[in-house]
Amino acid sequence: MTALPKLPRPHQVLFDPKTGKPVNVEANWYDPALPRILRPRRGTPLQTLVLLCLILLAGTLVGIATAFLMIERERPLLAVNIGPWSAHPKAGTPEADPYSVAIYTRGARVPLTTGEGLSLTARTDTTGASLDARCSYRISGQTPAARLWTMTASDAYGRLSPTLAGRESIDSRQILRHADGSFDITAAIRPRSGNWLPLPAAPGENSGLMFTLRIYDAPITTGAALDGVSMPDIVKVSCP
Amino acid sequence: MTLSSRMTWAISLLATFCVAVIVHILVVLTIPLNVVHSAYTDVGSFGPDRSFNLLPDVKPGDEPLPALDPAMKHASCRFSLADGPVLFTAAVPSPFWSIGVFNEAGEAVYSLNNRTAGSDILSMLVITSEQLSILRENPPEDLDELIVIETAPMNGFALLRAFVPGKFQSGEIETALKTSYCGGL
């Protein structure tokens, strides 16, 4: 009769004196008492991958969305603002900022160049509220010195709409002025006495309203600074 | 090493922001390279190249090019300097007219109006440096009277704008724009 081999003695089971739970001596190298930064890292590849994908996705979405807002709404950061009026004096030149370049090439627009004039647009009134095509506005004050200017009413994207008068603009040669050279223009759908700028007769629900002042052959387009020039104020008169 | 969950969040947000900035810049910069139709291609639809084509009146819903002034009449001429220098002549009976020369990307190369032109008659020559040196060997008599614009070889277009002060002058200005000359010397 052969002697049976001696079986290994089972591991001694230790108990944590605090919690009373068994402690595996073989695995207690993972000491939770170590500071977090010194603890060995246990990889969680799937979790990391998901996190990275989420970061990429969210970043791409935010990047595209902000670019779309900047280009589609045509309000680049680098415009020159005078009250409610804004202009891109460098649009269509090699020194144009990337937003102007994107807006103008995407819209296939031919800009007014420095030798011709400057186009200023207003989408808000003087208080900063968005223009509403159903309201009437008073545009009063003075424009920078120019040989000729025209003021046009269009929707927020610059598209013209039919008006009751059959014209969409008013120009400096047909306008009545005060003795000091300033003027008052009333922009409204229905005819007004004095200087009337007809607004779209049937404005769309969300088409918006934009005034474009184009000043032709003006000193400010040919070098002189744009700061300090006086531009007309836009004040809301009434809304239906 | 492991990071606290707050740190993980902060780094994730920062990374998202950086990715967003890079994508935003890439999108804005690549839009001009990916446009389906440019002003240069649109101008070609109004008539043959190397001649002034009168653009239809700027009317609501029927604007020949976006953001044109409805108080003006326009004529355009598309050209390629590879076909030789381009001469522009026009006499427009308007209190204000202007012409802008643009390259294929829509950037202004040169522009002037009837005051800066120095006379009521436009006579302007767009020419490359090489063509100009050839032309100087045997110059035409009126070369001194032309406004000579020396540029790099390019495809481009010119847009002539003329202010219409009233309905009565409309026909006269239209005829003047139609008879404006754009072509070889």
Boltz contact constraints between the chains, C-beta under 6 A:
constraints:
  - contact:
      token1: [A, 37]
      token2: [B, 1]
      max_distance: 6.0
  - contact:
      token1: [A, 41]
      token2: [B, 1]
      max_distance: 6.0
  - contact:
      token1: [A, 41]
      token2: [B, 2]
      max_distance: 6.0
  - contact:
      token1: [A, 55]
      token2: [B, 12]
      max_distance: 6.0
  - contact:
      token1: [A, 55]
      token2: [B, 15]
      max_distance: 6.0
  - contact:
      token1: [A, 55]
      token2: [B, 16]
      max_distance: 6.0
  - contact:
      token1: [A, 58]
      token2: [B, 16]
      max_distance: 6.0
  - contact:
      token1: [A, 59]
      token2: [B, 16]
      max_distance: 6.0
  - contact:
      token1: [A, 59]
      token2: [B, 19]
      max_distance: 6.0
  - contact:
      token1: [A, 59]
      token2: [B, 20]
      max_distance: 6.0
  - contact:
      token1: [A, 60]
      token2: [B, 23]
      max_distance: 6.0
  - contact:
      token1: [A, 62]
      token2: [B, 20]
      max_distance: 6.0
  - contact:
      token1: [A, 63]
      token2: [B, 20]
      max_distance: 6.0
  - contact:
      token1: [A, 63]
      token2: [B, 23]
      max_distance: 6.0
  - contact:
      token1: [A, 63]
      token2: [B, 24]
      max_distance: 6.0
  - contact:
      token1: [A, 64]
      token2: [B, 27]
      max_distance: 6.0
  - contact:
      token1: [A, 66]
      token2: [B, 24]
      max_distance: 6.0
  - contact:
      token1: [A, 67]
      token2: [B, 24]
      max_distance: 6.0
  - contact:
      token1: [A, 67]
      token2: [B, 27]
      max_distance: 6.0
  - contact:
      token1: [A, 67]
      token2: [B, 28]
      max_distance: 6.0
  - contact:
      token1: [A, 92]
      token2: [B, 107]
      max_distance: 6.0
  - contact:
      token1: [A, 92]
      token2: [B, 108]
      max_distance: 6.0
  - contact:
      token1: [A, 93]
      token2: [B, 108]
      max_distance: 6.0
  - contact:
      token1: [A, 94]
      token2: [B, 107]
      max_distance: 6.0
  - contact:
      token1: [A, 98]
      token2: [B, 28]
      max_distance: 6.0
  - contact:
      token1: [A, 98]
      token2: [B, 29]
      max_distance: 6.0
  - contact:
      token1: [A, 101]
      token2: [B, 32]
      max_distance: 6.0
  - contact:
      token1: [A, 102]
      token2: [B, 28]
      max_distance: 6.0
  - contact:
      token1: [A, 102]
      token2: [B, 31]
      max_distance: 6.0
  - contact:
      token1: [A, 105]
      token2: [B, 32]
      max_distance: 6.0
  - contact:
      token1: [A, 105]
      token2: [B, 35]
      max_distance: 6.0
  - contact:
      token1: [A, 105]
      token2: [B, 106]
      max_distance: 6.0
  - contact:
      token1: [A, 106]
      token2: [B, 31]
      max_distance: 6.0
  - contact:
      token1: [A, 106]
      token2: [B, 35]
      max_distance: 6.0
  - contact:
      token1: [A, 107]
      token2: [B, 66]
      max_distance: 6.0
  - contact:
      token1: [A, 108]
      token2: [B, 37]
      max_distance: 6.0
  - contact:
      token1: [A, 108]
      token2: [B, 38]
      max_distance: 6.0
  - contact:
      token1: [A, 108]
      token2: [B, 39]
      max_distance: 6.0
  - contact:
      token1: [A, 108]
      token2: [B, 42]
      max_distance: 6.0
  - contact:
      token1: [A, 109]
      token2: [B, 66]
      max_distance: 6.0
  - contact:
      token1: [A, 109]
      token2: [B, 67]
      max_distance: 6.0
  - contact:
      token1: [A, 110]
      token2: [B, 39]
      max_distance: 6.0
  - contact:
      token1: [A, 110]
      token2: [B, 65]
      max_distance: 6.0
  - contact:
      token1: [A, 110]
      token2: [B, 159]
      max_distance: 6.0
  - contact:
      token1: [A, 113]
      token2: [B, 100]
      max_distance: 6.0
  - contact:
      token1: [A, 113]
      token2: [B, 108]
      max_distance: 6.0
  - contact:
      token1: [A, 113]
      token2: [B, 111]
      max_distance: 6.0
  - contact:
      token1: [A, 115]
      token2: [B, 111]
      max_distance: 6.0
  - contact:
      token1: [A, 115]
      token2: [B, 112]
      max_distance: 6.0
  - contact:
      token1: [A, 116]
      token2: [B, 98]
      max_distance: 6.0
  - contact:
      token1: [A, 116]
      token2: [B, 100]
      max_distance: 6.0
  - contact:
      token1: [A, 116]
      token2: [B, 111]
      max_distance: 6.0
  - contact:
      token1: [A, 116]
      token2: [B, 113]
      max_distance: 6.0
  - contact:
      token1: [A, 148]
      token2: [B, 96]
      max_distance: 6.0
  - contact:
      token1: [A, 150]
      token2: [B, 69]
      max_distance: 6.0
  - contact:
      token1: [A, 150]
      token2: [B, 71]
      max_distance: 6.0
  - contact:
      token1: [A, 158]
      token2: [B, 67]
      max_distance: 6.0
  - contact:
      token1: [A, 160]
      token2: [B, 60]
      max_distance: 6.0
  - contact:
      token1: [A, 161]
      token2: [B, 60]
      max_distance: 6.0
  - contact:
      token1: [A, 162]
      token2: [B, 60]
      max_distance: 6.0
  - contact:
      token1: [A, 168]
      token2: [B, 70]
      max_distance: 6.0
  - contact:
      token1: [A, 169]
      token2: [B, 70]
      max_distance: 6.0
  - contact:
      token1: [A, 169]
      token2: [B, 71]
      max_distance: 6.0
  - contact:
      token1: [A, 171]
      token2: [B, 71]
      max_distance: 6.0
  - contact:
      token1: [A, 173]
      token2: [B, 165]
      max_distance: 6.0
  - contact:
      token1: [A, 214]
      token2: [B, 69]
      max_distance: 6.0
  - contact:
      token1: [A, 216]
      token2: [B, 96]
      max_distance: 6.0
  - contact:
      token1: [A, 217]
      token2: [B, 113]
      max_distance: 6.0
  - contact:
      token1: [A, 217]
      token2: [B, 115]
      max_distance: 6.0
